[in-house]
């Protein structure tokens, strides 16, 4: 019967597919219909989330997460087409090779890729069994369940073989490139105890370490509007405009670049406020200028912390992010669970997403920072009497005066703004 029950599958809403316009998607829509394809894509995204819970390094940024979803969508559609008797040789080989190439260049071990593949196999088989139990006629369920198990196993076995072959081929090609040599050199410097040959590394990178002040940057593709071509241009262009007289940029997979700019003195760094806005879909984070080999490493750690903060918290807006502006937040939110609990304890009834609570928190934060109702009124564009009224309201909710615990209260307000998605970055 070619698993006719599959054609009754559907999903509310229109999940965004990573395979739009592909041959596989076109075939799936023609053979399965809109409803089953929507169900498959929604399930593939849940599958990707489950994989990333088990192997988080596979998807450390928006582009990498999209690639994992791309892979699970391919598997989902292949499985359903196969069950309907539509034979397709492979999936989307070009897309699959791009995903594997990204893993290799980010130094994701093949064992982690296999682990993700096994997790996906188990999850998808269970999902198909549950759908079959729901929709298939009772008399046919036994045979259909057996067919599902055989089909899913065959697809994942074939996928495992392709993964292993593509990974080995890409690793062999990658290791012989100049980019791989530069990546290895940078990682030696970033190691906690640097024991490499500094002269050799300087020659490989064509970038001096000792006697220089280093400013690190991490540029990444934040959404589908960003392109690989933008990354090097943005990273190098920003560092050049900031005054760096030597620069090096190292690609990390297809969605991120690590970069450094060398200055004869940290005081030579120009103003970040003068930098042009990056292209849409690209964001860049900067560390602080630091001296020597240790500074090369420390500035990178700072830039990477800012990157992680921005990716993990939707409340961090802006596309030019600096450790100078966000360093305190990286420390406050290093343990997100503990930070949220601290903010809840400190703010009590002021913690929440309601507009009124956000207005009160905005007013309190401005007042703690300026200690002047007039300055607060100018900053947030309200009347001075409104400032006083809000402060009294907030103190009533807090149960104490605003300036009784200003440091603790300020930290809690900043944390709440980020967690509630309303933190503004001003460079």
N, C-alpha and C positions, 0 to 999 in steps of 0.2 A: 504493500500500500504506500510505500515511500513516505512513511511518517506524515500523513496528512494532518495530524493533530497540530503539527508545527505551524500550519497556516492560520490557526486560531490565536496564536500568541500576539500580544500587543502591549504597549506601554503608554501611559499618559504622558503627554508632553513631547517635545522634539529634542532629544539629546543631540548635542553637536558632535558630529563624527569627524575623526581624523582621516577618514578614507574618502571624503566627498570627492566625486569626480573620478575616482579610480575605476579600473576595469572590474575589480572584485565587487565594488559597491554597485556598479551598474548591473552586473549579473545578478547580484543578490536581490536587488529591487525588482528585476524582471521575473525572477524565479520564485521568490518568496512573498513579495508584496511589502507595502509600507509598514504594516503592523508588526510582523515578525522581525523586520530589520530594526525597527525602533526598539523592540524588546532585546534584540541581540546587542545593540550598541549600548543601551542602558546597563545590561548585564556585564558587558565587557568593561565598562567604567568601574563598576563595583568590584569586578575581578582585579582590575589594575590597583584599586585602593587596597585590596587585601594583599596583593603581592608586595606593595610598597610598605605595608605594615611589617611584613616579615623581612624584606630586604630593602631598607630605606635608601641605601646608596644608589640603587638603580634609578631613582628619580629625585635628584637633589634640587631641581629648579623647574620652572614652568615648562620649558621645552623638553626636558628629560621626562617629565610626567606625561606630557603629550605623546612622546615616543612609546612609553610603556602602554599607554592606552591604544596607540596605533597597533601594537603587537597583539593585544588582547582582542581588539576588534577583528583583526585578520583571522585569528583562531575561531572566534565566535561565528563569523560568517561562513568560513570553510566548513565547520562542523555541521551547520544547519543545511548548507547546500549538499554536502555529502549524504546526509540523512535523507534528503529529498531525491537522491540519485543523480545529482548534477556533479559530474567529475571535473575538478579543476586541478591542473598540475601545479603544485606549490600554491603560494598565496600572492604576495606582492614582493617579488624577490628584491627589487631595487630598494623599497622601503625597509625590508628586513635587513639588508646589508648595511644601510645607513644606521639603523639602530645598533647593530653589532659594532660597526666602526666607532660609534660614539662611546660604547662601553670600553672598547680597547683603548681609545685615546684618553679616557678618564681613569684608566687603570682599574676597572672593575674586574675582579678575578672571575675566570670562567666558572668557578664553583658557585659564585653568587648568582650568575646567570642561570645555571642549572637549577639552583634552589628556587629561583623565581618561576622557572618553567614547571617544576614539580608542583609548586603551590598553585599555579594556574590550572594545571591538569586536574588536581583534586577538586578545586573549587568549581570549575566549569562542568565536570562530570556530575557533581552533586546538584548543581543548578538545573542541568538537563533532566536528571532523574525526577526532581521535584516538579518540573513543568510537565513531564510525561505523566506522572501520577495524577496531576490536576486535570489534564485535558484528553488523555488517551482513553479509548474505550477499555473497560476492565479486561475483556477477553484478549486484548492485544498487548497489554502492558508488559507481560513477561518477555515476549519477543522483542518489543521495542526497547526495553531496558537493556537487553543483551546487545542489541544493535548499537545503542548509544555507547555502551562501554567499549565495544570493539572499535567504533568509529573514532571516539575521542582518543583512545589509546593509539590508534594508527596515526592520527593527525599529530599528536604530541611526539610520538617516536620519530616521525619524519621531520618535525620541527627541531627536535634535539640534534638530529644528524646535521641539518642545515646550520644550526647554531654552532656546533663544534667545528664544522668545516670552514664556515665564514670567519669565525673567531681566529682559528689558526692561520688562515690566509691573511687576514687583516693584521694580526700581530706580527707575522713575518714581514709584511710590507712596511708596517709602521716603524719597527725597530731599526730599520736601515735608513730612515729619513733624518734630515737635519732637525726637523721639528721634534722628533723623539730624543735626539741628543740634547737639544735645548731643554726639553721637559725634564729629562733625567738630571741635568745640571742644576736646574732650579730646585728640584726636589731635594738634592743633596744640600743645598744652601738652607732650605727650609727645615731640614731635619733638626731635631732638638739639640743634638751634639754634632756640629759641623766638623767633619774630619777630612773633607775633600781637598783637592789640590786647587787652591784659589786661582792660581795663574792659568791653569787649564780651563777652569770654569769661566773665567773672564774671557778667554780666547773663544770658547764655544759660544758664549752668549753675545760676544762683542759688546760687553757692558762691564764697566769697572765696579768693584765692590768696595775695597778699602779706600779711605780718603774721600768718600762721597756721602752725601745725605740722600736717602732714598724715600720716595713717595710711591706707595703701592696703590694699585687700583684693581678692582674686580668689575668687569663689564659683563652683562648677561642679557639674554633675550627674555623679556618679561612676558610677552604674549605673542600670538601668531603674526602680529604686524611687524615684528622685528625680523631682521635678516642676518645671516652669518656675515655677509659682506660688511655690515655696519659695525661689527664688534671691534675689529682691529682699528678701523678708521676712527671710531669714537675714543677708544682707549689712548691710542697714540696722539690723536689730535688734541685731546684734553691735556695730556701731559706736556705736549709741546707748547700749548698756549699758556700753561702754568709756569713755563720757563725752564723745563727740563732740557739739559744739553746732551743727555744720552737717554735712550729709551730701549726697552725690550718688552715684547708682548708674546705670551705663550698661550696658544689655544688649548682649552680644556674641553675636548669633545666638540660638538657642533653648536653649543649654545652659551659658551662662556669663554672669556679671555682673562688671564692674569697678566697684569702689566706693572712695570716699574719705571719711574723716571728718576734720573740722577741729577742732583744739584750740588754745586760746590759748597753750599751752605743751606741749611734748612730755612734760613731767613730769606733765601732767594725765591721761595715759592710765591707765585702771584696769587691774586684773590680768586677764590672759587666762584664768587658772585659774578665774575666777568666771563665765565665759561658759557658757550652757547648751549642751548637745550639739545640733548641728543635726539636722534630720529625717534618717531613714535615706535613703541615696542621695545626700546632699549633703555636699560638703566645702568648706572655706574656708581660704585661705592669707592671711597678713598680712605686710606689710613692717614696717619700723621707722618710728617717727614721725620725720619730717624737716621742716625749715623752708622756707617760701617756695615759689616756682615750681619751683626745682631739687629741693626736697624732695618735692613732689607727684610729680615724675617718678621720682626715685630710689626712693621707697617703693613705687611701682608696679612698677618693675623687680625689686625684691626679692621682692614678693609673687608676681610672675609666675615668677621663678626657683624659688621654693618649689613653686608649682603644677606646673611642668615636672618638677621632681624627683619629686614624688609620682606624677604620671601615668606617668613613664618607669621607675619603680622600685617594684615590688610590695612591696619590703621596707619602704617608708615607710607605716606605718599611722597611724591616727588621723584624725579629721575636722576638728579645729581645729589648724592648722599655722602656726607662726610663724617668721619669719626669725631671731629671737633663738635659737630652738632648732636651726634647720636651716641657718643661713647658712653655717657652715663646710662642711657637706655639699654645698651648691650649688657651692662652689668646688672641693672635692675631686673631685666628679663632673662638672665642666664638660666634661671630655674623658673619657667613660666608658671607652673602650678603654685610654687611658693609665693611668687610675685602676686598672682591673682588673689591668693588667700590674704596676703598682707594688705592689699588694696581694699578688699572687702571688709577686713577687720577695722582698718583705719577710717574708711569712709562710711561704713554702715549704710544708712538709707540713701546716701548720695551715690552709691554704686549702682549703675543701671544705664540702659540705652535710651531712656525717655529723653525727649528734647529738653524738657524743663530741667532735668538733672544735668544734662550736658551744659546747659547755660549756667547753672550754678557752679559747676566745676570749672568752667572757663573763667568765670568771674573770680573765683577763689584763687586759681592759679595765677592770674594776672595780678591780683592784689598781693599775694605772697612775694611775687617777683618785683613789684614796684613799690609796695607799701604806701600807695597813693591812690585814693578814690578817683581823683581827677585824671591821673595817668591811665587808670583802668578804663575809665569812660572813653578816653580818646582811643585806646587800643582796640576795644571791642565795639566801639561806635554805639554807645547807649548813653542815656542821661546819667549825671552823677547821682541823682536820687535813686535811680534804678540800681546802681552799684551798691549803695547802702542797703537798699531793700533786700537784694539778693544775698548779701553777706549775712544779714540778720536771719534770713530764711535758712541759710546753710548752717549757721551756728546752732539754730534750733534743732536741725536734724542731727548734727554732729554731737551736740550735748556739751560743747565747750567752745571757747573763743578760737578764732582762726589762727591767731598768732601764739596760741598756747603751745602747739607742737608744729611749728612751721616746716621744719625739715621733713619730718615724717609725713605730714599732710601733703607737701609738694610732691614727694616721691609717689605717694598713693594716687594723686591726681594724674601724674604723668602716666603711670601704669594703666590706670582706668581709661585714659584717652586712647592709648594704643589698643588695648583689648576691646574697646568699644568702637574702634575704627574711625577715630576722629583726630588723630595726631597729625599736625601739619609740620612739615619740614621746611625750614627756610635756608638750607644750604650750609 
